[in-house]
Amino acid sequence: MTKSNKSNGRDALPLGFAIFGYTFVTVLALICFIPFWLLVVGSFTSDAAIMTYGFRFWPAEFTLDAYRLVFSVPEVILRAYVVTIVLTVVGTTISVFIVSITAYVLHRKDFKWRNKFAFFFFFTTLFSGGLVPWFLLMSNLGMRDNYLALLLPPMISVFNIIVMRTFYSSLPSEIGESGKMDGAGDFTICIRLYMPMAVPGLATIGLFTALTYWNDWQNALFFINDSRMFPLQFQLFRILSQAEFARVVAMATGQQFADVPTEALRLATACVAIGPIILLFPFVQRYFIRGLTIGAVKG
């Protein structure tokens, strides 16, 4: 009888903790979801309703005007989507490969220059040449109206290199030794032994890099003049800027503003931009936490 009561007492605490945990996570999920829901609902609401009633959980005056304006020239948005998707896929693939082999070299204890190279990489995170020298350098290298201007700058991230180097350091050192005993070179050991075991870390830095490419608009602002080469974020930025400019001119001249839904347009452009990334995240989220935490435990 006593044992039964003790066992029931042991089971009561985990059950209560589980209820508290699920409740807490549910509330936290709602806190994260509600702003996104308000964003989507607001994009389908007229500007007059937003100004009158504020943001609501259901459109006060349902309208598609903001999306009609965004997709007023569908081929422009579709071309921008294609440019951004290609840049994201190609850039992320190359970046993950370069970062992974660089991190492998830096984690090797038998590489006597590894600390000097690690310091060189880390130093670039503290100091930079500045915006003007970087712009002049890219221009002199012929990066104006060149896809390389959008592809190369986000490709190498020192933070990603540090994460992957720490991840490789968490793996057993016997892996490399066994590969050498079988006659494999360093490149083969990295590609065929280390990288398959570092999938969580690769998925983590891949997500970071994909987000960087997807959200990049500044490089297009600096180096791209050909409208056919504009990525999605910069194309949406131009649409929003033109609408804002039209509103400011109309207010300054006292003319009737041409019913451009500027408030809803901001929300609609955000929805158009974040949609594919939201669809991508569920495929990598199971690796994300593990890859980030392992890469942050050891230094």
N, C-alpha and C positions, 0 to 999 in steps of 0.2 A: 504494500500500500504506500509505504514511504517512498519506494523507488518510483512508483507510478506518479506520485505527486511531484517528485523532483524532476522527472522527465517532462511532465507537463509544464513545470516552471521554467525549464530550459527552453521549451518550444515557444513559450509566451513572449519572451523578449525578442527573438528573431522575427516573430509574426508582427509584433508592434513596430519594430524597426522597419520591416518591409512596408507596412502601411504608411508609416511616416515618409519613408523614402519615395514610394510611388506618388504620394500626395505632393511632396516637395517638387519632384521632377515634373509632375503634371502642371503645377502652378508656374514653374519656371518656363516650361514649354509654351504655356499660354502667354506669358509675358513677352517671350520672343516672337510668338506668332501674331499677336494682336497688331503691332506696328506694321508688319508686312500685309496683313489683311486690310488695314486702313489705307495703306498705299495702293493696293489693287482696287478697292472700292472707290477711293478718291479719283483714280484715273478714269472711272466710268461716270463721274459726277460733273455736272456743269459748274463753271466757275462761280456763277451767281449763287448756287446752292452752297458751295464751299465757303464763300464769303459770308453768307447769311447764317448757315447752320453749323459751319465748321466740319470737321471730319466725323463721319458717322459709320456705324457698322453695316449700313445698307444705303445705297445711293438715294439721296433725297430727290434728285432729278436725273434719271438715267440718261446718258448720252454717250455717243461714240465719237464726238467731235475731236477729241484729243488724238485718238488713234487714226481718225481720218486724216488729220494733219500730218501725223508722223509718216503714214503710208500714202501720202498724197501722190508721191512718185514711187511706186513699189519697187521698180528696178533699182533705184538708188539704195534703198535699205537692203534689198537682197544682195546687191553687189558688196555693200559694206559688211554684211553678214559673212559672205564668202571670204572676203579678205581677212576678216578677223578670225574666222575658224581655221583657215589655212595657216595664218601666222601663229595661232595658238597651238595647233597640232605639231607643226614643224618645229617651232621654237621650243616647245616643251620637250619634245623627243630629243632634240640635239642637246638642250640644256641639261636634262637629267643624265644623259650619257657622259657629257663632259664633267659635270659636277661629281658624278659617282666615281669616275676614274681618278679625278684630282683628289678627292677625299681618300681614296684607297692609297694613293702614294703618300699622302700626308700622315696617314695612320700607321704606316710601316715604320717600326722602330729601328730597322736596319738601314733606313735612308738617313744619312748623317745630316743632310741639309733640310730636313723636314721642319725643324723649328724656325729656321730662317725664312723658309717659304711661307710657313704659317703666319709669322710676324708680318711678312710683306702683304699677305692677303688681308690680315686684320687691320693693318695700318690704313688701307684704303677706305675702311669704314669710318675712320676718325677724321681724315682729311681728304679733300678733293681739290681739283684745279679750279673749280667754279664753273658756272653756267656759260659764261662768254668763251673761255678757252675751249670748253667742250664743244660748243656750237661751231667755233672756227675750225676745230680739228675735224669734226664730222663733215663740214662743208668742203674742206680741202681734200678730204678723202673721196669726194664725189658722191656723197650720200643724199644730195638733194633729189627729190622725186625718185627715190630708190627704195625698194622694199627692204634692203639691208638696214636702212635707218630705223625701221620698225622691228627688225628681227634681232639685230646684234645687241643693242644696249641692255635689254632685260635678260640676256641669255645667261650671264654668270652672276650668281649671287653668293657672296661670302657667307651669309647666314646659312644658306643651304649646304655649302661645303662643310661648315662646322657641324651642322646636324648630321650629315652623312659620315663625317670622320668619327664622330662620337659613336654613331650606330655601328660602324665597322669595328671600333675598339671594344664594343660589347660582345662581339662574336668571338668564339674560341680561336686562339692563335694557332691551334693545331690544324685548322683548315688549310691555311697557306702552306704549312710545313708538309702536310700530306700531299698537296698538289705538287710541291717541288720534288718530293720523293718519287712521284710518278713522271717526272720530267717536264711538267708544265711550266711555262713562263709566267711572268707577272701579269701580262695582259690576259692570258687564258685563265689564270687563277681568279682575277677580278671579275671577268665576264661570266665564267661558268661556275664558280664556286661562291664568291661573295655576293654578287648581285642577286642571284636567286634567293639567297637567305635574307636579303635586305629589302624585300618587297614592301614592307610597311614604311620603311624610311624613304624608298623611292616614290611610293604613292604620296607621301607627305610633301616632299619637295616638288613633286609633279603638280600637286594641287596648288601650292604656292606660286609656282611658275606660271601655270595656266591662268590663275587669277591676275597675275601681273600683266600678261599679254592681253588678256581679255579687257582689262580696265585701262589699258594704256591709250591715252589721247594726246599727251604732251609732245611726244616725238613726231606725231603727224602734224601738230601745230607748227613745229619748228622747221620740218624738213619736207613736207609734202604739200605741193601746190596743185597737183593733178587730182581733180575730184573723183576720178575713177579709182584712185588708190586709197581713198579715205577709209580707215577702219570704222567699225560700228560706233564706238564711243565718240569719236571725233565728229562723225556725221550727225549723231544725235545732239551733240554740243552745238553744232552749227545751226540746226533747226531751232533749238531752244534760244540761241542767241539772236537769231533773226526775228523770232516772235517777240522777244524782250525789246529789241530795237524798235520794232513797229509800234509797240505799246508806248515806249518812251517818246517817240516822235509824235504820236497821236495826242498824247497828253500835253506835250510842249506847244504844239500848234493849235490846240483846241479843237482838232478835228474829231469826228466820231470814230472811235476805235472799232476796227473791223471784226469784232466778236472772235478774237483769237483766244482760245482757252489757255491762258498762260499757266495758271495754277495746275489745272488738270494735265497740261502738257508736260510739266516737270515730272509728275507722277507716272504718266504714260511712258516717257522715255526711260525712266528707271525700270519699269516693268519689262519693257522690250529688251533692255540691256542685261538684266539679271536672270532672265528666264532659263537660258541654256546652262548657266553655271549651277543653278538650283537643281536641274536635272542631272548634272554630273556628280554632284556631291554625294548622293546616296551610294554610288558605286565605289567610292574611295573612303567613306567615313569609317568603315570597320578597320582600315589600316591607319587612319589619321591619328587617333589618340595614342595608339601603341608606338607609332613611328616618332611622334613628337616627344613623348615622355622618355623613351629610351634615348633619344638624341639629346635630351636635356639633363639626364641624371649624372652622367660622367663628363668631366671636362678634361 
